[in-house]
Amino acid sequence: MIKPLGRACASRLSILSTFFAVFFVACAYFYFQYSYTKLVNVNFDEWVLYQGEGIFTPSSDRYTLYFYNSQSKEQKEWLERASIPSEKPVVAIDIYQYKEPSTQENLIFASAGINTILHYIHRFKITELPAVVEIERKSVHLYRQSAKTRVIPARLLKERPL
């Protein structure tokens, strides 16, 4: 004959099963959050950026995307003061879609339609401006985010550039 489990054993079993259920849900949540941030891709064939009078075609293996507001004088001046390395040019994407000529060799001012800009904002989880995202080439027109999206605090806009 089988003995029934005592109350103490049953309560321990229910506490452990609750713990493992919560632990499993937390692990699944953090895994999907981690995997989502690691797989942010940009396809310049689908999300077209405009540079001056033409379409932006990527030529470098690495880029820094700088999302800014051209109506904010500090954000624009900070970018113009920045010393930009030749191996990682900056693509400055204006939320106000203003097209202006480039002032430096490795600085590319770009704009896009509002739907494309919204795709970028949503994909990189941009909540404040200015924001910086680093991407690197995976195939011809496909780039992948290589670092976490950074928001530049207002106090740094007055101090030091990129």
N, C-alpha and C positions, 0 to 999 in steps of 0.2 A: 504494500500500500504506500502511496506517495504522501509525504507529509506536506501540508500547506506551508507556504512561506510566512514567516512572522511579520508583524507590522514594521519593525525596524528595518528589515531587509527590503521591504517594498518601498518604504520612504526613501531609502538611500538610492534605490534603483530609479525612482522618479526624479530625484534631484540630479543624478548623473545624466539621465537622458535629456533633461531640460538644459543642463550645461552644454552637452555635446550638440544639441540642436542650435542653441544660440552661437556656439563657437563655429559651427558649420556655416550658418548664415553670415556671420561676420567675415569669415575667410572668403566665402564666395563674393561678398560685396567688395572687399578690398582687392581681390584678384581681378574682378571686372573693372574696377576703377583704375588699377595699375595697367591692365592690358589696354584699356581705352586710351590712356595718355601715351602709351608707347607706340600705338599704331596710327597716330595722326598723320595722314598723308595729304599732300597737296599735288594735284595734277594741273599743271599750267595749261593743258589743252582744254580742260573743262572750266576752270576758274580763271578766266582771261583778265590780265591786268593791262592797262594802257599806260604807255610811257610817251609823253609828249604827243606826237601826232600818230604814232604807230602802236603796235602791240608789243608788249614785253616778252622777249624770248630769252629764257635763261641760258647763260653760257658758263657760269661758274659752278663748281661742285658744291659750294656752301654759300648760303645767304643768311643774313639777319633781316627778318621782317620787322619793321618798326611801324606800329600803328599809332597815328597821332591825329590831332585836331589842328588844322591849319589856322583856325580862328584863335588859338592860344599862342601868343607870342613866345612864351617861355619854351614850349615844346618844340617849336620850329628852330629857335635860336640854339637850343641845346644840341639838336641834330647837326646844325651847321658848324658848331664848335668841335664836334667829335672828330677824332683822328681814326679814320677807317682803314683797316688793313686791306691790302690788295687781294689776299686769298679769301676774304669773307666780305664781299660788298654788302651794302645796306640797301634794301628795297623799302622806301618810306611810303606807306600806304595811307593816304589822307582820307579820313572818314567823311570830310566835306566834299570830296571828289574834285578838288581844285588841281588842275594840271599846271605845273611850273617847271622851268628848266633846271637842270642839275647844276649845282655849284661846285661839286667835287667830282673827281674821276670815278670813285667807287661808291657814289651816292646816286641812287636811282629813285626819282620821284615817280610814283605810280598812282593810278586811280582805277576805279572799276565801277560797274553798275551797282546799285544799292543791293540787289539780290546777291551778287558775288561778295560784296563786303560783309553782308550778314552771314554768309556761309563761312567766311574766314573767322568772324567774331565768334560764331557758334562752335566751330570746329576746334579753335584754340582756347575756348572758354575765357574770352577777354571780358573783364568786368569793369576795368578802369583804363583810362588813357593817361599817358602814353604806355604802351606795352611792347615788349620785345620778345620775338620768337626766333630761335635758330633752327634752320632746316638744312639738310644735306641730301645730295642726289642719291637716288636708288636706281633709277633708269633714266631714259632720255628726258622725259618731261615730268617724271614722278619724283617728288621730294618727300622726305620724312622728317618730322620734328625730332631734333637731336637733344634738346634741352627743354626744361619746363618753361612755360610762359612766365615772364617776369613783368611786373608792373613797376614803373620807375616812380618813386615817391617825389612829391613836389619839392622837398628840400634838396634832392639830388639834381633837380633840373637847374638849380642855381650854382651847384658846385662843380661836378665833374661829368664829362661826357662818357659815352660808351666805354 
